Each structure stands twice: as structure tokens, then as C-alpha cells.
């Protein structure tokens, strides 16, 4: 053990004591975890930063928590959602306060050139020039933990020592990071505790997971090859872009020509080829509904692997939510493993347990409301508070009648939505013209009218982008920072600088709502960008939804300031009613219709998958142990 780790640092101890903590435990668990499942904890080691006392525990069922839960006790970890997931399995109450060094390390260098997925504990130690366990040895011991028991006495000792090694490393990192990240400042330290508190909510959401109709999923997987072929025939035939089960770029070019969209379809950055990315198709399908079915079909055929959904034996979809993994600090879970990550129709597989219901609660016009609050633009706030800022903008510039709604003028509203949201993302007149299929002169006129309608927002956004591109950091109301360091200015994007305040403060609001919701006893199953899925008993669902929507509005006001309450809507589904996702319902209904037809046919060997993406033998995928996705494990 190094001299640095043998005794508590007086500076760190003094700082923590000054913050009111009498106990501060650096904590680490070793555990086993499979896709979609909760962890099986093996052991835990914790070390008090204030006293140097070290405790090693081999964990047994029913063991009481060594944490008191008192307000003067702090848990310190790296990627604390892994540890807090073990708390949940053991039936231990979460610590009152959590300091997670993972988001603090990311925040300190957010925006610097870095390689994604190289931000684990070893990487953080290397960044500060601190010694740590070698990657090969760490991998060997991690595989031992993933193997599961029973363990010999020697193996138990090895896992406890491995756990201790990470505790010592985390304590060493704390002593460097505390001051490097500015945590000695009272305000920043309190913000860090909020970020740590969010990991308690993350662990709770992952523990519950999203309930899935596994019986239906199994039927879909069994016939997936035939179903894909049926989708191509029923949805793809009108477009004429599929040949032998494969999407053909030259046929798609012909389609765009027939639709008079070839000249405006975005190209790739480095060639004259048409862009076939998911983002491009998603954007264009929103503008041109004639392409929406093709977009859904491409998502399903090209991205979806039904067997990749991470579902535990209890029928719940659980994924590593990857908190703080984006520049704006939003979650970044795997699209293939998460039921909310792929084609929209998959969400119709969500089904509440018997006697329970689900509520999907989302903020109305969250990004526009945040932009209005941060900029102090009263006219924009009035538009956001109306619940439909896009129609409100159309009325403000006299392009829509005063009684217009999204139902009476859907196409015009779609155009104004592109304009309003596009400006929040830094869209230029050229970009607007291409996306909305209008002349550049018309796009320039619309942007001028937007500036005139919401001048305070426009001036504020311009100041933000100018400051960022000059190298000044951008910071949210609760301290998440985007740095434009000298060596990264060449990669700086004006669009990122303009959009960062809305997205990053939106993430702060999400975290506040999750923390408050979990503390209020709301069962949150998952976060979805600017929404949450919650679960409650059928007779309690309405009250739970109403309570949480109030919490969501309170959370927006807590971040943005008094008077800036962004309200939330909800849609519910009570068993046996399945979750309903309108944006994917047409494709879902086709799948169910084809599935029922196939199941009435004489038994036959399932057709080959036209993309070769999944096995269709009906054999369950062999479970592979994973480290919970935690970058600190």
C-alpha cells in the first residue's frame, strides 16, 4: 500500500469535516451481473477517508447494512450506480449522500479531446499519473467476479484484495480530483452531491426496469425471418427500393426523383453520395410523412435485433443507463439493448404486470421552455407555456389564424417546428431551406421574422456561441461544464455551443425529477430523454402520475428559477392494455397481423433472416456475464 493511501489526507479530511461529514467511506463492490438482470454481490470493501479504518465484508443474504444512513455519512465511489445497484439487491437503504468521482472526472475535462469509453478508473488514475492495477490483472480478477461462486477461500481473499485495490485507487484519485475539479468550493461540492444523488435514482430505475410482454416477444423472435419478409412486401413494395430483401441505394435515388426530393435530400460530408444515416431519415420523415413508413421499415430491418434486448428472467428490460456519458451529461444507453432505443414500434411490447399500470410522463416543449427561461425572452416563454410553441410562432408572424391548432394545421406546424427547434440547434438559412424544401430567400425571411419575434433569445444565443468559440466554458445552472480548451477549439461547433444550454440544463432538470421522484416513493422504470416511465398499482396510477408530473414541473422551476414551471403530460396503460406508441403503431399492427397468419399455417422451418442478423431456431441466447456496463468496474 502506498504512503499516500496509508493515512487520510489532512486537506481532504478537513474539507469533508467542514462540509459536516463525520464519516466518509470510499466504497467498492465485486459482483456478477448478466444482461437484463440485477447484480449478485460477492463482497464489499470500504475505507474511511477521515480515520483510515478499512472494512472488508464477504456478503451473505440478510446481512445488515454497515451504513447508518445518517446525514453526516458520505459514500464515495467511482461510477457509484454499480455499488448502489448492490445496495438495492441487499435490501440496504441508499446512503444519504453520495460523491461519485466518475461524473466529476468527466465534468472536469468535458469538451477536451478524448477517446470515448476510455474514462474508467484506470484511465482516471493514468490521467493524474497515479499507479493502479494493471489492465491484464484487473481483467483476470474481473472475470473471476463474473464467473460467480462457489469460491474457494483463496478466491475469496483474491476478490477482497482486488476490491481493496480499487478502494485505495479511488481514495488516491479523490485526493487529486477534489481540488483539480474545484470541489473545494462549497457551491461546486454541493452540485457534486446532487450529481451523486442522481446515481441513487439511476440504480433504482435499473433495479425496476421496464416490464415486457415476453410471450409476444418470443413469438416474434420465432418467426422474425418471415415477418421481415412480410414487412418488405407490405410496407416496402410501394416504395420500390428493396430487391431480394435488401435496400438498394440506386432504387432509392429513383424514388427520390419520383417524389421530387432528390435535389434536397442531404448528402454525405465527404462525397456526393446521398446520406442514408438514421438521423437523415428521421429528419426527412418528419418533414415528409410520405417517407415515414419507409423510415420505420429501415429501422426495423437494418437496426433491430430483437434478441439483443436486455431482458431478465423476470421479464424486465434493464440496461446500463450510461449517465453523464454525453457532452450535455444526458444518459446514453445502448440502443440495441434498450426498448426505447430502437424502432418505435418495439415500445408496444411494453406491458404492465397484472394489477398494475404504466404512465409515460413527458415535459411539454421542454427545450423551448428552457431556452425562454435562460434567455429571459418573455415572448418565447409565453409561446412555450401555451403547450405548442410551434403553432404559437406561426400565429405570431401572421402565417396561421388565431384559432389554429396542431390538429387543424399539421403541415404548417411541422414547418414551424423545424424552424423553432432548428434555431435552438444553430440551423442556418441554408440548412432550413434544405430541410423544409423551401427557397433560401424564404428561409432567410423566416429566420429574420423569428429574430424579430424572439429578439432576446437570439441575442443571448449569439453571445453564448461567441463566448464558447473564443474558448470560454459554458456551464449549466447546476455546474455541468463544457470546456473549449485551446487544443479542442479547432473541433468546436457553433451548433454545439448554441444547443448545449438547452440540452445540458434539460439533463439537470431530468436529474432533479428523478431524485425527487425516487425520494417520494414513485417507482420509475426508466428515463427517456425528456420523459420518464413510471409504474404503480392500477388503483394508484392516476395519483402517482399526477404527483410525479407536479415533481417534474417543480424540478424545472428549481433549475430555471421561480416562475419557470414547465408542465408535463402523461399517457397511461393499465394491464391488460399494452403500452401504445402511435409513431410505430402501423408497423406493429402489420407485424401482429402477419404473426397471427403465420401461426395458423402448418408447422414449418422458419425462413432465413434476410439480413442474417439473428438466429431464429428458438434457442435462447446463451447468457454472457457482463460487468453491468459500469466504466468503473
N, C-alpha and C positions, 0 to 999 in steps of 0.2 A: 504494500500500500504506500503510495507516495506521501511525502511530508505534507503536501498541500491538502491531502484528503484526511490526514490523521486527526486533525483538530479543527474545530469550527473557525471560520474566518471571522475575526472580530468586527470587520466592517459590515459584512453581510448580517451577522448576528445582531449588531447594533441597529441596522436598518430595519430588520424584521421586528425586533422588540419595540422600536419606535412606532411601528405600524400596529402595535397592540397584540402581537403574537407571542405566546409563551411556549408553544410547541410548533415546530416546523419540520415536517417529515419528508425527506426525499424518498420516493416510493417506486418500487418496480415489481411486477408480477411476471411469472413464466406460466404459460398456459397453452392449451391445444384448442384449435378452432377450425371448423370446416365451413365451407361456403354455405351461407344462409342460416347458420346455427349460432347459438350463443357459446361463449368460451367455456372450457373446462379448466379452471385454475389449478395449478400444481403447488406453487409456493409464492411467497412474498418476502421481500426484504425492505426494511425502511430504516432510515438513519436520520437522527435529529440534528439539524444544522446548528441548533443553539447549544446542544450539550455534547454532541459526538456519540451519543448512545446509539448502538446498532442492534436491531432485532431481526432474526431470521425465523420465518414460520413456514413449516410444511403444512399445507392447508387440508383440512378434513371437513366433511359435511357437518353443518351445525356449529362450526367454530364461531365464537362471538368475535365481533369486530374489535381490533385493538384501537380503533379511532374513537374518540369520545364524541365527536360531532359538536364540540363546544365552539363558540365564536372566536376563541383565541387560539384555535388549532388550524394549521395550514398544511395542505398536502402539495408537494412539489413533484412534478414528473415531466417526462418528455413524451409528448403525444398521450395525454392523460386519458383520452377516451378508451384506450386499451385497458388501463388499470381500472377505470370506473365501470367498464363492462364486467370486470371480475367482481367488483363490489356488488353489482346487481345480481349476479348469479349466486353469490354467497349470502344474499339477503342482508347485506350491510347497508346502512344509510350512507349516503354520499357525504364527504367532508363538507363543512360549512364553507370553506374557502379552498380554491384550487389555483395554483400558479403553474401554468403549463409553459415550459420553455420552448416548445415547438413553434407556436404562433409568434412568440416574441423573437425568435431567431429569424423567422420569415419576415416579420414586420420590419426588423432592423435593416434588411437588405432587399426588401420588396422593390422590384424595378431594376435591380442590378442584373447584369448578365449572369445567368446561372443555368445549369442543366437540370431540367425537371426530373424529379424523383431521386435527386441526389441531395436530399435535405434531411436525412436520418441522423441519429445521434452520432454515428461515426463521422459523418460529414461535418456536423457542427463542431465536433471536437477538433477535426483537422483544420477547420476554418480558423480556430483560435490557437492552433499549434499545440494542442493538448494531446497527451498519449491516450490511446484507447485500445481495446481488444482488437486483434487483427481480424480482418473480414473473414478469413477462412475458418479461424477458430470460432468466431461468432456464429458462422453458418452451421458448423458442426453441432454446436450446443443448441442452436435454434431447432435443428432437425430432431434432436433428442427430445426437446419440449413438444414438438409437433407429433412425435411418434405416439405419445401417450403412455400411460402405465400398463401394467405394474412396473415399478422401478426398483432396482437394487439399492442398497444403502449407498453404494459408491455413486450411482447415478443421481440419487437424491442430493448427495453432497455436491456433485458437479453442477447440478442445476441451481442450487442455492448460491454457490460461488459465482456462477455466471450472473445470477440476479444481482448479487452484491457488486460485481464488477460494473454493471450498468448504473447502479445506485451511486457508486463512487464517481463514475464518469459524469453523471448528471449533476452531482454536487460540485464537481470541478467546473463544469460548464456554467452553473449558476453563478459562481464567483466571478467569472469573466463576463457573462452575458448581462448580469444585473446592472452593471454600470455602462457597458457598451451599448445597451438598448435604452438607456436613460431611465431605468426603473427606479433609480434612487429618488426621482421626482415623485412627490405624493400623487399628483394627478395621473401620471403615466402608470404608476403602480396600481392605482385603483382601476384604471382601464384594463390593465392586465388581468386583474382578478375577475372582471366581467368576462373577458375572453376565456379565462379558465372556467368560469361558471357555465359558459355555453357547452363545454365538453361534458358536463354533468347531463345536460339536456340531450346532447348527441348520443351518449351512452344509453339513456332512457329510450330514445326513439329507436335505436338499433335493437335494443332488447325486445321491444314490442314487435317491430316490423310491420309489414303490410300484408293483411290476410289475402290469400289467393285461392281461387276456385281450382284446386289441384286436380279434381276429377276431370274437369273440362280441359285443363292444360294437357293432361295425359292423353286424352282422346285426340287433341290437336297434334301433339307430337307424333303419335302413332301414324297419322295419315298426312303428315306435313308435306311429303313429296307430291301426293295427288292434289292437295289443297293449293300448293303453289302453282301447279299447272292450271288448275281451275281458275285461280285469280288472274293469271296471264290471259286466259281465254276470255273471261268475263269483263275484266277491267282493262286489260291491255289491248284487246282487239280493236276497239275504236281508235286508238292512237296509232296503231301500226308500227310500233317501234321495237317489238320483240320478235325474235327469229330463233326457233328451236330452244325456247326458254331463256334466251339471253337478250339483254338490252343492246341495241346496235346504234352507235353514235351517228352513222350516216342516215339511218332511218329517222332518228330524232331530228337531225338537221332538216330533213324533208318535212317533218311535222311542223317545225317552227316556220318554215316557209309557207306552208298552207295556212297557218294561223296568223301570218304577217307579224311574227315575233322574232324573226331571225336577226334583224338589224339591231334589236335592243337587248337580245339575250347576252348577259355578261360573258366575257372571255376569260381565259386564264391569264395570270400575270406575265408569264414568260413566253407565251406563244399566241398564235391566232386561233387556237382551238377553243371551242365552246366550253365553258365551265360546267362540269357535271357534279359539282360538290353538293352535299346535303344542304348547306347554307343557301346556295344559289337556288336550288329547287324549292326550298322552304319559302324564301322571299318571293320568288316569282309566282308560286302557287297562291300566296296570299293576295297578290295583285291581280292575278288572272285565275279565277276559280275554275276555269275550264281545265286547268292543269292539276287540280287538287287530287283527283283520283290517281293520276299518274305518279304524283309525289308520294302518296300513301303506298302505292304498289312498289315503287322503287325502294322505299324504306323497308318494306316487309321482305322483299326478295333479296335486297343487297346488304342489309344490316342485321336483320333479325336472326338470332339463333335461340330458339325457344329454350333449348336445354342449358343455355348459359345463365338463365335467370337463377339467382342465388336464393334457393328456397329450402328451408329447414324441414325436418320431419314433422313439425307441427303445422306445415302449410303456410309459413310466413316468409315473405321476401325480406331478407336482411342483407344490407351491403355496407361496406365501409363508406361513410358519407364524405370522406376526404375534406374535412373542414379546413378553411383557410388556404386551400391549395391553388386559388387563383389570385391574380394581382388585386382584385377587388375584395378578396377574403371570403368569397362565396364558397359553398360546398361544390365538390367536383367528383361525384360518384361515377362509377363505371356505367356507361350507357348500356352495355350488354347485360350486366347483372341486375340492373335496377329496373323495376316495372315501369317507372316513369322516364326511363332513359331512351327507349326505342320508339317504334311506330306507335301512334296514338291509340290505335285500336286495342293494343295489348292491355290498356288500362281497364277495359271491360272485363278482364279476368279477375279483377279485384272483387272480393265478396266478403262481407262481414260474417263473423261467426253467428251461429244460431242464437237468437235472443239479443243480438247487438246491431248497431248501426254505425255508419261512417259519415263523416262530414268533411267535405273539401272546402276549406276556408281560404279565400284569397283577397288581398287588398285590391280595391278598385283604383285603376290608374295610378299605381304606386310611383312609378318613375316620374310621371308628370308632376305629381304632388310634391315629391322630393325636390325636383327642380324649382318649383314655385317657392317652396319654403326656404331653400338655401339662398336663392337669389333675391327673395323678398318681393317678387313680382306679384302684385295683388290681382292683376287681371288673369294671369296664368293660374293662380291659386283658385280663383273663382271658377275657372274652366274645369280644373281638376276636381274641385268639390262638387261639381254638377254630376259627377259619375261618368261622364262621357266627354272628355276634353276635345275629342276629335270632331264631333258634331258641333261642339261649342265654338271651335275655331272657325268652322265653315260658316256658322251664323255670324260670328264677329266680323268676317270680311265680306258679308253680304252675298255669299255663294250658296247659302241654304236658307230656306224660310224659317221664321221664328218657331214654328211648330214641328220642325224636322226632328226625327229620331233615328237611331241606328236601324230601326226596322223599316222606316219609310224611305230612307235614302242610303241603303247599304253600300252602293258602289262609290258614291261621293264620300261617305265616311271613310271607306278604305283608303281613298286617296289622301284625305286629310290626316289619317292615322300615319301614313307613310311620311308625310311632311313633318308632323309634330314629333314623332319618335325619331325620325331621321335627323332632325336638328339636334336632338339630345345625344345622338351618336356622331355628330360632326359631319353630317352629309352635306356635300356640295350641290350646287345647282346642276352640275353635270350628272352626278350620281342620282339626284332626284329625277331628272329627265329620263334617265335610263330605266329606273325602277318603276316610274309611273307612266312610262310611254307617252310623254308629253314633250313638246319642244323646249329647248334650253331657255328660250326667251320667256316662255310661260313658267318654267320652273324658277327662273330668276325673279319674276314678278311675284310668285307665291312666297318666296323666301323674303323678299322685301316687305310684303304685307305681314308676314309673320314677325319680322323685326319691329314693324310699326305697332303691331298688336301687343307684343310682349317685349318691350324695349329693355326693361330692367334685367330680364333673364338673359337676353342677348349680350348685353354689356358685361354681365357677370361671367358668362361662359367664356367670352373673349379674354377677359382678364385672367381666368384660370388657365386657359391654354397658353397664353403668352408667358405666364409665370413658369409653367411646367417646362416649356421649351427653352426657357432661359436657365433651367437647372434647379428651380425651386421645388421643394416637395409639395405634394397635395396630401391633405390629411382630413379624415372624417371627423365628425363631432365627437367620436369616442376613441380617436387616436390611431386608427389604422392608416398607414402612410405609404404613399407611392413615391419613391425616390427617383429623381432623374440625375443619376451620378454622371460625372464627366465622361466616363468611358461607355455610357449607355445612351448618351444624347443622340448619337447617330441613328439609334433604333427607335427613338421616341416618336410617338404617333400623336398627331393633333387630335385624332378621333378618340384615342385612349384618354387623353387629358381632358377632353370635353365630357366624356361619358363617365369617367371614374367617380366623380362626386355622387352621381345618382346611384350607380351600381354598388359602390362601397358603402354609402350610407344606407342603402336598401339592405345590405347584408347586416349592418349594425341593428337595424330595426328587426330583422329576422331573428337575430340572436336574442334581443331583448324579449321578443314574444315567446321564443322557445323557453328561455329561462323562467319567465313569469308563468307560462302555461304549465310547465312541469311542477313548479312550486305550488301552483294552485290545484294540483291533482288531476289536471287534464291529461288524458292518455293520447300522446302524439305518436303517430305511427311513422311519419316521415315528413321532411321538409321538401318542397318542390319550388325552387326559385323564389317566387313571391307568394307562396301558398303553403298550407300545411294540411295533412290528412290526419284527422283525429277519430278516435273510436270511443264509443260509450254504449252502455246498455240501451236498448231500444227506447225504454220509457224515460231515459235521462238524456237522450241525444240532443233534443231541442235546447235544453238548458245548458248542456256542455258547449254546444255550438255558439249559443248566444254569449255565454261567459267568455269564451276564447276570442270571439270577434271583438268584444269590448277590450280584451287584453291586447289584441293586435292594434286597435286604434290608440290605446294608451301608450303602447310601445313606440308608435310613430311619433306621438307627441313628446315622449320622453327624449327621443333623439333629436327631433327637429325643432322643438321649442313649443311653448304654450300657444294653443290655438290651432296648431297644425296637426289635426287628427285626420289620418287617412282611414276611412272606414273600410270595412271588409264585408264581402258577400259570402254565401255558402250554398252548397248543394249537398243533399243528403241521400243516402241509400240505406234502407233497413232490410236486414235479412227477411225473406229470401231474394229481395230485389238486388240485382247486381249493380255495381258501380256503373254509371253511364258517362261515357266520354263522347260528346257529339261529334268532335272533329274526326273520329275514327269509326263512327257507327256504321257507315255504309259498308266499309270493307269487312268489319266484324260480322255484320249480318250475312254477307256473302259467304264468309268462312263457315258460319254456323249452318247455313242452308246446304252448302256443299258437304260439310261434315255429316249431317244427318242423311243426305243422299248416299254417301259412301258407306255409311254404317248399315244401310239396308241392302247393300249388294252382297253377293256370296263372298265368303272369306277368300282373300287373295293376297299375294305378297305385295306389300306397299311399293308404290312406284319409287324409282330413284329420285333423290333430291336433284332438281335441275341445276342447282348451284353447288351441289356437293358439300353443303355446309353443316348438316347434322346427320347423325346416324338415326335410322328410322326402324330399327329392329325391335324397338320397345324395351330394350335392355336399359336399365337405369344407368346413368353415368356413374362410373366409379368415383366415389368421393375422394378428393385430394385435400390433405391438410393445408391450410393457409394460415399465415400469421396475422389474420384479422385485418390485413391491409394497412396496419399501422406503420408509419415510417419510423417509429421509434423502437419497434420490436426487434 
